[in-house]
Structures are given as C-alpha cells and as structure tokens.
Amino acid sequence: MSNAMPWVRFYLYDWISGTNGMTSEQRGVYITLLVCMYEKKEPLKTDFETLARVCHCSQKKFAAIVEYLMRNDKLIEIDGRLWNLDVEEELNNLSEELDNFTFNNNEEKEVKYVN
C-alpha cells in the first residue's frame, strides 16, 4: 500500500474566509504549496526556482506571493523551509487517528482469537 495520502480534509468555509482578499494567483500558489506539504509530509525546501516552476509562475512573482503569504500568517519559514501550521496540525491528527485505529483493530483481533 502506498504511503501517499489519498485525500485530506478540506474545510470549505475556512478556505473561502481564509483566502478572501487574495488574488487568483495567490490562491493558486497557496493551495499548490499546501498540497505539496501534504504530499511530502514535511516543510518544503525554500528552492524558489523549483517551487515557482511547480506553481507555474516566475520566480519574481512566486517570491512576492510567498512574502504576502508569510506576512499574512499563511506560511512560516523554519530552518530555510516553508511550512503551514494547519498542515502540521492535520498531519498530527491523522497520525493519532491512524495509531488509534491500528491499536483498536489489533485489540479486536486479539479478542477474536482468545474466544
């Protein structure tokens, strides 16, 4: 089974209210970076050349958008990497839920074999 996340929770109201006032370009870069963070499950290397290409914009435009997103608390920089605290929270919650599911599932199997 793949380690890739097949889906993430996407709260529509939070997205609409959280990106209200952003341009289409800013929203596009933001969602692309979030998806990349979920995919990698870690902060993204601050390689503007590569990230700009992934986001389909020039490095100059990308740098301006990242600066905007950081200024508006959508992204933070940690040790030269871009990160989003909501992504971190969601990944931590998912990890806890998977641990609980695995534990409960194993517990049920043990009970079945004891009977």
MDAnalysis code that builds the backbone (N, CA, C; Angstrom):
import MDAnalysis as mda
import numpy as np

u = mda.Universe.empty(345, n_residues=115, atom_resindex=np.repeat(np.arange(115), 3), trajectory=True)
u.add_TopologyAttr("name", ["N", "CA", "C"] * 115)
u.add_TopologyAttr("resid", np.arange(1, 116))
u.add_TopologyAttr("resname", ["MET", "SER", "ASN", "ALA", "MET", "PRO", "TRP", "VAL", "ARG", "PHE", "TYR", "LEU", "TYR", "ASP", "TRP", "ILE", "SER", "GLY", "THR", "ASN", "GLY", "MET", "THR", "SER", "GLU", "GLN", "ARG", "GLY", "VAL", "TYR", "ILE", "THR", "LEU", "LEU", "VAL", "CYS", "MET", "TYR", "GLU", "LYS", "LYS", "GLU", "PRO", "LEU", "LYS", "THR", "ASP", "PHE", "GLU", "THR", "LEU", "ALA", "ARG", "VAL", "CYS", "HIS", "CYS", "SER", "GLN", "LYS", "LYS", "PHE", "ALA", "ALA", "ILE", "VAL", "GLU", "TYR", "LEU", "MET", "ARG", "ASN", "ASP", "LYS", "LEU", "ILE", "GLU", "ILE", "ASP", "GLY", "ARG", "LEU", "TRP", "ASN", "LEU", "ASP", "VAL", "GLU", "GLU", "GLU", "LEU", "ASN", "ASN", "LEU", "SER", "GLU", "GLU", "LEU", "ASP", "ASN", "PHE", "THR", "PHE", "ASN", "ASN", "ASN", "GLU", "GLU", "LYS", "GLU", "VAL", "LYS", "TYR", "VAL", "ASN"])
u.atoms.positions = np.array([
    [0.838, -1.184, 0.000],
    [0.000, 0.000, 0.000],
    [0.880, 1.245, 0.000],
    [0.488, 2.220, -0.750],
    [1.239, 3.462, -0.886],
    [1.167, 4.281, 0.398],
    [2.208, 5.054, 0.648],
    [2.244, 5.971, 1.779],
    [1.556, 7.289, 1.462],
    [1.183, 7.489, 0.204],
    [0.574, 8.746, -0.228],
    [-0.797, 8.922, 0.411],
    [-1.114, 10.162, 0.709],
    [-2.427, 10.470, 1.265],
    [-3.419, 10.568, 0.111],
    [-4.459, 9.734, 0.106],
    [-5.412, 9.775, -0.997],
    [-6.338, 10.986, -0.928],
    [-6.445, 11.587, 0.246],
    [-7.309, 12.748, 0.415],
    [-6.900, 13.476, 1.694],
    [-7.343, 14.724, 1.818],
    [-7.176, 15.497, 3.048],
    [-8.504, 16.174, 3.344],
    [-8.707, 16.487, 4.592],
    [-9.916, 17.242, 4.953],
    [-9.779, 18.656, 4.389],
    [-10.822, 19.112, 3.768],
    [-10.810, 20.445, 3.166],
    [-12.056, 21.173, 3.650],
    [-11.862, 22.118, 4.540],
    [-12.974, 22.852, 5.123],
    [-13.293, 24.049, 4.235],
    [-14.392, 23.955, 3.513],
    [-14.744, 24.957, 2.510],
    [-14.836, 26.363, 3.089],
    [-15.552, 26.508, 4.189],
    [-15.717, 27.833, 4.766],
    [-14.366, 28.405, 5.187],
    [-13.528, 27.574, 5.797],
    [-12.207, 28.044, 6.221],
    [-11.379, 28.507, 5.027],
    [-11.471, 27.762, 3.914],
    [-10.708, 28.141, 2.722],
    [-11.211, 29.473, 2.168],
    [-12.520, 29.589, 1.998],
    [-13.098, 30.817, 1.429],
    [-12.796, 32.017, 2.322],
    [-13.029, 31.872, 3.623],
    [-12.784, 33.010, 4.516],
    [-11.289, 33.276, 4.686],
    [-10.482, 32.238, 4.671],
    [-9.043, 32.400, 4.858],
    [-8.311, 32.953, 3.651],
    [-8.925, 32.839, 2.478],
    [-8.281, 33.355, 1.262],
    [-9.018, 34.566, 0.699],
    [-10.022, 35.035, 1.423],
    [-10.762, 36.218, 0.997],
    [-9.793, 37.393, 0.875],
    [-9.818, 38.043, -0.245],
    [-8.914, 39.165, -0.482],
    [-7.662, 38.786, -1.250],
    [-7.438, 37.487, -1.436],
    [-6.286, 37.048, -2.230],
    [-6.637, 37.083, -3.708],
    [-5.622, 37.290, -4.516],
    [-5.818, 37.191, -5.962],
    [-5.886, 35.714, -6.350],
    [-6.312, 35.463, -7.563],
    [-6.341, 34.085, -8.064],
    [-4.944, 33.475, -8.052],
    [-3.938, 34.262, -8.414],
    [-2.554, 33.762, -8.392],
    [-2.123, 33.388, -6.982],
    [-2.447, 34.221, -6.019],
    [-2.071, 33.943, -4.633],
    [-2.751, 32.673, -4.132],
    [-4.033, 32.538, -4.441],
    [-4.751, 31.319, -4.046],
    [-4.157, 30.088, -4.718],
    [-3.835, 30.205, -5.991],
    [-3.273, 29.074, -6.725],
    [-1.939, 28.619, -6.160],
    [-1.062, 29.574, -5.876],
    [0.239, 29.233, -5.296],
    [0.040, 28.639, -3.905],
    [-0.828, 29.239, -3.122],
    [-1.071, 28.780, -1.752],
    [-1.570, 27.333, -1.734],
    [-2.592, 27.015, -2.510],
    [-3.135, 25.651, -2.500],
    [-2.110, 24.662, -3.049],
    [-1.331, 25.074, -4.042],
    [-0.301, 24.184, -4.590],
    [0.756, 23.878, -3.536],
    [1.177, 24.889, -2.794],
    [2.162, 24.664, -1.737],
    [1.591, 23.777, -0.634],
    [0.336, 23.996, -0.269],
    [-0.289, 23.148, 0.754],
    [-0.328, 21.691, 0.314],
    [-0.720, 21.461, -0.934],
    [-0.784, 20.090, -1.458],
    [0.605, 19.451, -1.438],
    [1.617, 20.209, -1.820],
    [2.991, 19.678, -1.792],
    [3.416, 19.332, -0.367],
    [3.019, 20.153, 0.598],
    [3.348, 19.876, 2.001],
    [2.666, 18.601, 2.473],
    [1.391, 18.451, 2.123],
    [0.684, 17.215, 2.489],
    [1.340, 16.004, 1.831],
    [1.716, 16.150, 0.578],
    [2.322, 15.040, -0.150],
    [3.653, 14.624, 0.479],
    [4.479, 15.605, 0.832],
    [5.799, 15.306, 1.390],
    [5.751, 15.047, 2.896],
    [4.679, 15.531, 3.531],
    [4.515, 15.414, 4.983],
    [5.659, 16.086, 5.749],
    [6.167, 17.157, 5.168],
    [7.246, 17.920, 5.801],
    [7.345, 19.291, 5.143],
    [8.035, 20.230, 5.825],
    [8.231, 21.553, 5.219],
    [8.967, 21.449, 3.883],
    [8.678, 22.402, 3.005],
    [9.265, 22.412, 1.666],
    [10.565, 23.198, 1.653],
    [11.571, 22.659, 0.984],
    [12.827, 23.386, 0.826],
    [12.536, 24.712, 0.133],
    [13.159, 25.770, 0.613],
    [12.940, 27.095, 0.041],
    [13.775, 27.240, -1.228],
    [13.434, 26.454, -2.224],
    [14.080, 26.477, -3.535],
    [13.096, 27.162, -4.479],
    [13.197, 28.487, -4.549],
    [12.210, 29.253, -5.303],
    [12.184, 28.894, -6.782],
    [13.291, 28.493, -7.329],
    [13.307, 28.121, -8.747],
    [12.389, 26.918, -8.987],
    [12.555, 25.884, -8.184],
    [11.738, 24.678, -8.339],
    [10.291, 24.936, -7.952],
    [10.080, 25.586, -6.807],
    [8.713, 25.826, -6.343],
    [7.946, 26.742, -7.295],
    [8.611, 27.734, -7.851],
    [7.951, 28.619, -8.823],
    [7.513, 27.824, -10.045],
    [8.361, 26.912, -10.473],
    [8.015, 26.077, -11.632],
    [6.818, 25.175, -11.299],
    [6.820, 24.588, -10.108],
    [5.701, 23.744, -9.676],
    [4.407, 24.556, -9.635],
    [4.518, 25.819, -9.242],
    [3.344, 26.698, -9.130],
    [3.027, 27.436, -10.428],
    [3.783, 27.170, -11.486],
    [3.542, 27.762, -12.806],
    [3.589, 29.285, -12.801],
    [4.629, 29.834, -12.157],
    [4.808, 31.284, -12.216],
    [6.299, 31.613, -12.176],
    [6.610, 32.856, -12.459],
    [8.008, 33.283, -12.451],
    [8.529, 33.301, -11.012],
    [9.846, 33.257, -10.881],
    [10.445, 33.321, -9.550],
    [10.132, 34.648, -8.865],
    [10.112, 35.708, -9.647],
    [9.814, 37.030, -9.089],
    [8.395, 37.062, -8.524],
    [7.437, 36.575, -9.303],
    [6.044, 36.536, -8.856],
    [5.903, 35.600, -7.656],
    [6.563, 34.442, -7.730],
    [6.492, 33.469, -6.640],
    [7.020, 34.078, -5.341],
    [8.167, 34.756, -5.415],
    [8.757, 35.378, -4.226],
    [7.807, 36.407, -3.618],
    [7.154, 37.187, -4.466],
    [6.205, 38.195, -3.976],
    [5.012, 37.530, -3.297],
    [4.537, 36.438, -3.868],
    [3.384, 35.741, -3.289],
    [3.763, 35.077, -1.970],
    [4.922, 34.453, -1.914],
    [5.369, 33.824, -0.663],
    [5.519, 34.881, 0.424],
    [6.071, 36.024, 0.067],
    [6.213, 37.115, 1.036],
    [4.838, 37.545, 1.550],
    [3.867, 37.652, 0.648],
    [2.494, 38.001, 1.031],
    [1.917, 36.941, 1.973],
    [2.087, 35.672, 1.620],
    [1.539, 34.580, 2.431],
    [2.183, 34.540, 3.816],
    [3.457, 34.825, 3.893],
    [4.134, 34.857, 5.191],
    [3.678, 36.060, 6.013],
    [3.544, 37.187, 5.360],
    [3.098, 38.409, 6.043],
    [1.682, 38.242, 6.599],
    [0.885, 37.407, 5.940],
    [-0.495, 37.183, 6.365],
    [-0.675, 35.873, 7.138],
    [0.415, 35.358, 7.671],
    [0.410, 34.182, 8.554],
    [-0.144, 32.912, 7.918],
    [0.009, 32.787, 6.612],
    [-0.405, 31.563, 5.916],
    [0.755, 30.577, 5.833],
    [1.967, 31.098, 5.774],
    [3.174, 30.278, 5.719],
    [4.159, 30.798, 6.752],
    [5.005, 29.895, 7.227],
    [6.125, 30.293, 8.071],
    [7.386, 29.678, 7.473],
    [8.522, 30.227, 7.865],
    [9.790, 29.657, 7.423],
    [10.482, 29.055, 8.631],
    [10.842, 27.785, 8.511],
    [11.537, 27.061, 9.571],
    [12.804, 26.465, 8.976],
    [13.944, 26.890, 9.475],
    [15.232, 26.345, 9.011],
    [15.346, 26.336, 7.491],
    [14.972, 27.435, 6.860],
    [15.089, 27.541, 5.405],
    [14.045, 26.746, 4.643],
    [12.954, 26.406, 5.303],
    [11.879, 25.639, 4.654],
    [10.539, 26.329, 4.898],
    [9.643, 26.181, 3.937],
    [8.299, 26.753, 4.057],
    [7.366, 25.737, 4.696],
    [6.504, 26.228, 5.586],
    [5.601, 25.325, 6.294],
    [4.307, 26.039, 6.631],
    [3.284, 25.246, 6.894],
    [1.976, 25.759, 7.280],
    [1.554, 25.017, 8.543],
    [1.193, 25.756, 9.575],
    [0.860, 25.135, 10.856],
    [-0.436, 24.332, 10.805],
    [-1.367, 24.709, 9.938],
    [-2.594, 23.918, 9.790],
    [-2.290, 22.552, 9.183],
    [-1.358, 22.507, 8.248],
    [-0.939, 21.225, 7.663],
    [-0.314, 20.364, 8.760],
    [0.537, 20.973, 9.567],
    [1.175, 20.226, 10.660],
    [0.129, 19.651, 11.613],
    [-0.847, 20.470, 11.983],
    [-1.904, 20.013, 12.889],
    [-2.694, 18.859, 12.271],
    [-3.046, 18.995, 11.015],
    [-3.816, 17.950, 10.337],
    [-3.009, 16.653, 10.231],
    [-1.729, 16.755, 9.904],
    [-0.885, 15.560, 9.817],
    [-0.736, 14.892, 11.184],
    [-0.597, 15.700, 12.237],
    [-0.516, 15.139, 13.588],
    [-1.815, 14.444, 13.973],
    [-2.951, 15.065, 13.650],
    [-4.250, 14.452, 13.939],
    [-4.415, 13.148, 13.176],
    [-4.020, 13.146, 11.921],
    [-4.120, 11.941, 11.107],
    [-3.260, 10.828, 11.689],
    [-2.063, 11.169, 12.111],
    [-1.159, 10.183, 12.695],
    [-1.770, 9.578, 13.957],
    [-2.355, 10.419, 14.809],
    [-3.007, 9.935, 16.030],
    [-4.193, 9.038, 15.693],
    [-5.001, 9.449, 14.719],
    [-6.158, 8.644, 14.327],
    [-5.727, 7.293, 13.775],
    [-4.666, 7.273, 12.976],
    [-4.167, 6.007, 12.435],
    [-3.631, 5.118, 13.545],
    [-2.925, 5.712, 14.503],
    [-2.420, 4.936, 15.636],
    [-3.572, 4.329, 16.430],
    [-4.614, 5.121, 16.689],
    [-5.781, 4.617, 17.421],
    [-6.495, 3.532, 16.641],
    [-6.635, 3.729, 15.341],
    [-7.298, 2.735, 14.502],
    [-6.520, 1.426, 14.519],
    [-5.215, 1.506, 14.360],
    [-4.372, 0.307, 14.354],
    [-4.442, -0.395, 15.698],
    [-4.351, 0.370, 16.785],
    [-4.414, -0.205, 18.121],
    [-5.754, -0.901, 18.337],
    [-6.858, -0.207, 18.027],
    [-8.191, -0.786, 18.226],
    [-8.415, -1.989, 17.331],
    [-7.937, -1.926, 16.117],
    [-8.094, -3.036, 15.183],
    [-7.315, -4.261, 15.680],
    [-6.106, -4.054, 16.166],
    [-5.307, -5.161, 16.704],
    [-5.936, -5.731, 17.963],
    [-6.516, -4.858, 18.780],
    [-7.175, -5.292, 20.006],
    [-8.361, -6.193, 19.679],
    [-9.154, -5.835, 18.663],
    [-10.295, -6.652, 18.249],
    [-9.837, -8.011, 17.754],
    [-8.750, -8.060, 17.013],
    [-8.233, -9.330, 16.505],
    [-7.802, -10.230, 17.651],
    [-7.156, -9.644, 18.673],
    [-6.721, -10.435, 19.814],
    [-7.915, -11.022, 20.543],
    [-8.975, -10.247, 20.700],
    [-10.175, -10.728, 21.378],
    [-10.788, -11.877, 20.593],
    [-10.838, -11.789, 19.290],
    [-11.407, -12.847, 18.456],
    [-10.636, -14.150, 18.631],
    [-9.333, -14.056, 18.740],
    [-8.521, -15.267, 18.849],
    [-8.584, -15.870, 20.252],
    [-8.876, -15.070, 21.254],
    [-8.959, -15.569, 22.623],
    [-10.209, -16.408, 22.803],
    [-11.289, -16.015, 22.179],
    [-12.566, -16.727, 22.358],
    [-12.496, -18.070, 21.797],
])
